[in-house]
Amino acid sequence: MTAPTKARGQQIKPTIAEVNAAWARLRAAAGKGDVHANALLIALTEQRPVMSLPA
């Protein structure tokens, strides 16, 4: 199990460690066959939006 993340206060952007951990979780889910994780991984690496918002 993973330890809970600490509250960061007023920081807006995630830290590099948090971003790296999120990518690792996404890759692990995609590796286990999660279709949504695979789609999100492709969309993020190609810098394309996963869904469009109505105007």
Backbone torsions as a table, in degrees:
resi	resn	phi	psi	omega
1	MET	NA	155.8	179.9
2	THR	-100.1	153.1	178.7
3	ALA	-78.2	146.3	178.0
4	PRO	-65.5	147.7	-179.8
5	THR	-77.9	149.0	-180.0
6	LYS	-80.1	149.1	174.1
7	ALA	-69.9	136.6	-174.3
8	ARG	-102.6	-2.7	-179.4
9	GLY	80.7	-129.9	-172.5
10	GLN	-87.4	3.7	-179.4
11	GLN	-66.5	133.2	-176.1
12	ILE	-92.8	-50.4	-176.9
13	LYS	-84.7	147.5	177.0
14	PRO	-71.0	155.5	177.6
15	THR	-75.5	165.1	178.8
16	ILE	-61.4	-39.2	179.2
17	ALA	-63.0	-39.6	178.5
18	GLU	-66.7	-40.1	178.1
19	VAL	-65.2	-44.5	178.8
20	ASN	-62.4	-39.8	178.6
21	ALA	-65.9	-38.9	178.4
22	ALA	-65.1	-42.5	176.5
23	TRP	-61.8	-40.9	180.0
24	ALA	-63.8	-42.1	177.7
25	ARG	-64.9	-39.5	179.1
26	LEU	-65.0	-44.4	178.3
27	ARG	-64.0	-38.7	179.4
28	ALA	-64.9	-42.9	178.6
29	ALA	-65.2	-41.1	178.1
30	ALA	-65.2	-37.4	178.5
31	GLY	-65.5	-27.6	178.5
32	LYS	-84.7	-1.2	176.0
33	GLY	98.9	11.5	178.1
34	ASP	-68.7	116.3	-176.2
35	VAL	-64.1	-41.1	-179.7
36	HIS	-65.5	-39.2	178.3
37	ALA	-65.4	-39.7	176.9
38	ASN	-62.1	-45.4	-179.7
39	ALA	-63.7	-42.9	179.6
40	LEU	-65.8	-40.3	178.5
41	LEU	-61.1	-43.8	178.2
42	ILE	-64.6	-46.1	-178.4
43	ALA	-62.5	-41.2	-179.0
44	LEU	-70.2	-39.1	-179.1
45	THR	-72.1	-27.9	177.5
46	GLU	-92.4	1.6	180.0
47	GLN	54.8	45.4	176.4
48	ARG	-116.3	144.2	179.1
49	PRO	-68.9	144.9	179.2
50	VAL	-74.7	-36.0	179.1
51	MET	-143.6	154.4	178.4
52	SER	-101.2	147.2	179.5
53	LEU	-98.6	143.7	178.2
54	PRO	-66.0	146.6	-177.8
55	ALA	-81.5	NA	NA
